[in-house]
Amino acid sequence: MSIRIRSCACILALCLLSLPFCFSAAAEEPGRIVIAMYTELPELDRFTDAVIAEWGRRGHAEELVFVPWDCYSGLPGESDIYCYDSAFFYTLEEAGLLRHGGAAELPACSFPWTGRMAGADVSGTAYPFILCADFVITRAENASLLSAPSLDRLSCTVAAPVKSMAFSWYGREHSIRSAALPPAAGPGFEWDEDSLNAVILIAGITEAEWYGASSFSSYTGTERFDRGETDAIYGFSESIYGLSTPAEELCLRCIPSEEGLPNGFFVDYLSVSASADEVTAAKCLEVIGIMTDADIQYTWAANDGSPLYCIPASREALTRLAAEDPLYACILEAAAQESNIAAFYNGAYYTDKTALKPLMLMLIEEMLEERAVPAA
């Protein structure tokens, strides 16, 4: 055998011997876990950085990748974990995107009502992350305004993002009144009159002259409240973080549209993708466990002494915040009610919103015209 042939044979043998090592190294290369994340949350980077740091501290090599997803605009791209508003649970469920059966692997760290939706137990599929409710927020000197038993009994001017929130309010009000999914748009559709009237009522107590600027893109309610041009804001508790009025000068209360009704909360849930295999699903559940951890949620919401006033779904985190801050104490009082309802919608949310929201806004404008107040 020539020297050249012997050399080639030796090289080939070395390559063959190294193949198992190459395949092993490729198999052990760490992957990544993609979280489709709702982004309209204050100081979100601080939260995701804390989650990534804790994941690394536990010795995991997989990269956690948080990608923005606006659940109000359409279905998510390919991801391992979804973060979404409870209104979309049935949309994602009917699309076959949600994995079931992980309840035993996570502690029950939130309020019992967050695991129920439309009469169904979703606790093994949807894990509560953040709670959202509309509060009437006013100055402490006007605290007596908050004694009203229902929104129609308020005796003050109220700023609210009516155009952007009207359709969501409809789903929430229907959830409060019925365990059934709202009727879908299409042949034979009829409004749920009580829910529709509740939305019109809420629109009716707000500043009609500012209706034209009541979309999120043009909403100036917080600025007008800071200038003393309106008595109160009707909106999520995290609105407080965007105010220049000091938090210690404020008070808030969750007031139902109709006396005696329970509080309706939107819940931001976390779910594992149905496409995840057993190994990936187990890791995703650990990530969700970190995202809902009491210490992680408390530190994020406390924000180094400048509270965000978002509502952690962790009961322990919210209780710790309430012990330090009177506004959080009021928020905890509302969140702890056993009668609370997690707001939901049917699986046709996206198509219904396109079809029904313009009709709803038209009805609101007709109401404003009947009151002889121009819809600016």
Secondary structure, 3 states (H helix, E strand, C coil): CCHHHHHHHHHHHHHHHHHHHHHHHHHHCCCEEEEEECCCCCCHHHHHHHHHHHHHHCCCCCEEEEEECCCCCCCCCCCCEEEEEHHHHHHHHHCCCECCCCHHHCCCCCCHHHHEECCEECCCCCEEEEEECEEEEEEHHHHHHHHCCCHHHCCCCEECCHHHHHHHHHHHHHHHHCCCCCCCCCCCCCCCHHHHHHHHHHHHHECHHHHHHCCCCCCCHHHHHHCCCCCEEEEEHHHHHHCCCCHHHEEEECCCCCCCCCCEEEEEEEEEECCCCHHHHHHHHHHHHHHCCHHHHHHHHHHHHCCCCCEECCHHHHHHHHHHCHHHHHHHHHHCCCCCEECCCCCCHHHHHHHHHHHHHHHHHHHHHHCCCCCC
